């Protein structure tokens, strides 16, 4: 695993943080989930 640092606009940070809290998971876990979902979508598009 590697560590990644992101610079986010404050509004985006708040929105992501709120969604993570609503899901009952950490912001890190939520961001990883979003990235994995995006990767899966890209793979699906390349197959089609």
N, C-alpha and C positions, 0 to 999 in steps of 0.2 A: 504494500500500500504506500502511496506517496501523499504528501501533504500539499494542499493547494490553498492559495490565498486569493481572495476576490475583493475588488473594490466595487461596491454597489451604491447606487443612489439611495438616499435615506428612505424614500417612499417605497422602492422595490424591497429593500431590507425589511421594512415594517410589514409589507404584504406577505413576503415569504415567511417571516417569523410567525405572523398570525395564522397562516395556513398550517404551519407545522404544529403550532399549539392546538389548533382546532382538531388536528388528526391525532394529537397525543404523542407526537414523536419529536425528536430533536430537529433543529434546523439542519444540521449536518445530514441526518437520515433522510429528511425531506428533499434536500438538494440532490443527494445520491439517487433517490427514487426518480426524480425528474430527469436527471441525466440518463439513467438506465432506460427510462421510458422513451426518451428521445432517440437513443441508440437503437432501440427495438423498432421504432417507427422508421428510421432510416433503412434498417435492414429489410423491413417489409416493403418499402418503396423500391429498393433495388431488385427485389425478387419479382415484383409486378411488371 
